[in-house]
């Protein structure tokens, strides 16, 4: 019966198997079980999870044609499906259709529509929706305000985001952590460091999660206003408060650093044959040399197992990861997510005080004279074709969900490699450039995407390199990307660096090329 089919479609939707959900929907259509409002609602929700808003709209048309009643749940799921597919204009069309029907718009409806405006960077529409909410007497909750603040932030209307936060504070809706975080981020973008400090201080008392990332927003705001001294003072002040709250744990961090000495190795565990060399050990801060092919989270588990084997169990927190094919410096906090070391390191990365340097080999000549540096700040967004897992690309515009991304690049070397057979009449060769890259922001695959957008694909990059360059793997079997240096502040407030020389496999690959003098 319909209950069985509806449950099955919902099960597929929960498992994000949207195509299976639609298969079940079509089977039901061919059976004697009548499709009802719940059926369509579940199928539309399945389209939302798959980002297929076109299918969701077709289902609404079918619903209308079959005379099936449409309720708020159906419309809300459809608006959310359009929002997930970044079809913000369609989401607003559906919102208007709902407005013209007898179905009442509720808080969830407005929240979904405002989120759609956010994904399109149309903060003005989002504010109009809030005004409509007030006029219709629809209840406003924290989710609505969070979406609205985020919409203003995405549209770079940072002062408007702060205005909305003030409206929220003046209403009966209590700002939650997401609202405070969004306000801190907007304050950082607008260089309104006074408001950012106020927002951060306002949430401090009731915080249940890590305070490191919001503090990074405060630091960014101070830095943008050239208030460097204030940024460092705020970081030191919060560190002192975190350490004071933990009390005896401070001594524990000292003992941990004594157990993990630089130059020693963490034993292989959990089925891996790879040992991890300790590059940096300071109270609360550890950096190891991650081999290629090892997932960052597994390396952190390996450290935890190593400590347990020494009867010194400790939580370990990932504060900045490396992609599996990338080798080099991997830093972690020797404490839980809300510990002083984790908060301190997360604040540095979010506030852009931590600095990473990568060395990578690219196809093509250097972008400038050797030793010169440049900057690329092309925004990035997720690929929507679904062909590649977690693939990114340079955004087509600075709206439509694009995220700020900045990388500094320095030309370190120029090389060539012969591609024609020895003794051939015509000598053919390919040019390569060695680049030192420093990501200012931390987007997924940022260095790979930025250099590919400049026509300098990384050697042996299976995700972003064109198939014509697949022959690189004959002399460089893996992605030529290595995190060679990391600089952070330790709990003693002093800068410390972990350095990882180019590993043997990449050094061998580089040795097959001829330097251009």
Secondary structure, DSSP 8 states (H G I E B T S, - for coil): -HHHHHHHHHHHHHTT-HHHHHHHHHHHHHSSS---HHHHHHHHHHHHHHT-HHHHHHHHHHHHHHT----HHHHHHHHHHHHHTT-HHHHHHHHHHHHHSS----HHHHHHHHHHHHHHT-HHHHHHHHHHHHHHT----HHHHHHHHHHHHHTT-HHHHHHHHHHHHHSS----HHHHHHHHHHHHHHT-HHHHHHHHHHHHTT--S-SHHHHHHHHHHHHHTT-HHHHHHHHHHHHHHHHHHHTTHHHHHHHHHHHS-TT-EE---TT----EEEEEEETTEEEEEE-TT--HHHHHHHHHHHHHHTT-----EEEE---TT-EEEEEEESS-TTSHHHHHHHHHHHTT-SEEEEEEEEESS-SSSTT-EEEE---EEE--SSSSTT-EEE-SSSSTT-B---EEEEEEEEEEEE-S-TT-SS--EEEEEEEEEEESS--TTHHHHHHHHTT--BTT-TTTS-GGGGGGGGT--S--EEEEEEEEE-TTS-EEEEE----HHHHHHHHTSEE--
